[in-house]
Amino acid sequence: MEEKYGVLVIAYKPVEKGHRVAVLKRSKGWEGWELVKGGKKDGETVEEAAERETCEEIGIDPEKVKPIGEKVGWEYEKDEKKYRVEAEICVAKVSNDARISIEDNPHEEHSKGFFFNYRDAKGLLTYEEQEKALEKVWNRIEK
């Protein structure tokens, strides 16, 4: 099994009544709902990877990116090869008027994306490890 390293990003924006988190509808490789995530390139810091993935996947340059000091992992299979991913959980704050744009994603992974409140975002996420990551981060965001 090949090891990969990456980031899982909870991209959020402040709104009048709390915060909203970016959730994407996956359409490449599998179908479901997910948070911003992706691989970390050689020589790239966690913050740089989180910023790049946020820009690539939702078309928004974050105002602030911060790793929370925790990781999440998952496994997947592609082309009959198995992978294990270890991803740093990060939060990325975007402006309150930010709008998701998936058109410029070079990997064409998603069919749409929206900012949701916590309850709706958590309910949509396909994978439990992403739900747990959102739970860990949400109280920090709401403070």
C-alpha angles and dihedrals in degrees: 000000000000119000121225131183127212150130136272109205128201098202110192141171131203116243133179094274105034128300140314127215127214114245123179132207105231116218105162121080093351137008126243143081125295146165123249108288142153150139128300114234122223110276093014120125120229089251092051092049092049092048093047093047092048090052093045098045104037101017094238128122105220121232092216135009125192132173112223095213096250133103136211128200140200141166131227141169126229127173090353092303124115124225135189116205125200111192132187112229112233136176120220121192116208129186118280091243094050118131124199116245118183097174096094097049103126092210098051090219101146137053096199145346137203142179110247135182115255097263095049093043093050091047093052100048112109099207127058095219089062091048089052092048090051090050091052093051102038098076089052091052094047093055 
